[in-house]
């Protein structure tokens, strides 16, 4: 488990079993820097499988669709700005 408290980097995490601070989590890690590849708007980003009672379903969300939905929800609905910190919880449905 990784826990990071953006508002208080010195918060006591002792009550959370297995919790690590970000710097502890990445300490000693070797590897390449993250690289990002530009893909088409409709490129599949998330593929979910549902075992509904009547028939199984495959749900595919595109990268562009996910970004637009986040923009709509966070900027237009909630008025989030670059200076805000949010905790975002969602479901797969």
C-alpha positions as CSV (number, residue, x, y, z in Angstrom):
1,X,0.0,0.0,0.0
2,X,1.2,3.5,-0.8
3,X,-0.1,6.4,1.1
4,X,0.8,10.0,0.5
5,X,-0.9,12.9,2.2
6,X,-0.4,15.9,-0.1
7,X,-1.6,18.3,2.5
8,X,0.7,17.0,5.2
9,X,3.8,15.1,4.1
10,X,4.7,14.6,7.8
11,X,1.4,13.0,8.7
12,X,1.5,9.9,11.0
13,X,1.0,6.8,8.9
14,X,1.7,4.3,11.6
15,X,-1.9,3.2,11.8
16,X,-2.0,2.2,8.1
17,X,-0.4,-1.2,7.8
18,X,2.2,-1.3,5.0
19,X,2.0,2.4,4.3
20,X,5.0,4.1,2.7
21,X,5.8,7.7,2.0
22,X,6.4,8.5,-1.7
23,X,10.1,9.0,-1.2
24,X,10.4,5.7,0.6
25,X,8.4,3.9,-2.1
26,X,10.7,5.1,-4.9
27,X,14.0,4.9,-2.9
28,X,16.4,2.5,-4.6
29,X,14.3,2.2,-7.7
30,X,16.3,2.1,-10.9
31,X,14.9,2.3,-14.3
32,X,14.1,4.6,-17.1
33,X,12.2,7.9,-16.9
34,X,8.5,7.7,-17.8
35,X,7.9,8.2,-21.5
36,X,4.5,9.0,-23.1
37,X,3.3,8.0,-26.5
38,X,0.7,10.0,-28.4
39,X,-2.1,7.8,-29.6
40,X,-5.3,8.4,-31.5
41,X,-8.3,9.8,-29.7
42,X,-10.2,6.5,-29.9
43,X,-7.3,4.4,-28.8
44,X,-8.5,1.9,-26.1
45,X,-7.3,2.9,-22.7
46,X,-9.4,0.8,-20.4
47,X,-11.0,-2.6,-21.1
48,X,-13.4,-3.9,-18.5
49,X,-15.3,-7.2,-18.4
50,X,-18.7,-7.5,-16.8
51,X,-20.4,-10.8,-15.9
52,X,-24.0,-9.6,-15.9
53,X,-26.6,-12.1,-15.0
54,X,-27.9,-12.5,-18.6
55,X,-24.8,-12.0,-20.7
56,X,-21.1,-11.0,-20.3
57,X,-20.2,-7.6,-21.6
58,X,-17.0,-6.0,-22.6
59,X,-16.7,-2.3,-21.9
60,X,-14.0,-0.3,-23.8
61,X,-13.2,3.3,-23.0
62,X,-11.0,5.4,-25.2
63,X,-8.2,7.6,-24.0
64,X,-9.7,10.7,-25.4
65,X,-13.1,10.0,-24.0
66,X,-11.6,9.5,-20.5
67,X,-9.8,12.8,-20.7
68,X,-12.9,14.7,-21.9
69,X,-15.0,13.2,-19.1
70,X,-12.4,14.2,-16.5
71,X,-12.3,17.7,-17.9
72,X,-16.1,17.9,-17.9
73,X,-16.5,16.6,-14.3
74,X,-13.6,18.4,-12.6
75,X,-13.5,21.7,-14.4
76,X,-17.1,22.4,-15.5
77,X,-19.0,20.6,-12.7
78,X,-16.7,21.0,-9.7
79,X,-14.7,24.1,-10.7
80,X,-11.3,22.5,-9.9
81,X,-8.3,24.7,-10.6
82,X,-4.6,23.9,-10.8
83,X,-4.2,25.1,-7.2
84,X,-6.8,22.5,-5.8
85,X,-6.1,19.1,-4.3
86,X,-8.8,16.5,-4.8
87,X,-9.5,13.0,-3.6
88,X,-11.5,11.3,-6.5
89,X,-13.4,8.0,-6.0
90,X,-15.3,6.3,-8.7
91,X,-16.7,2.9,-9.8
92,X,-16.3,0.9,-12.9
93,X,-19.9,1.5,-14.0
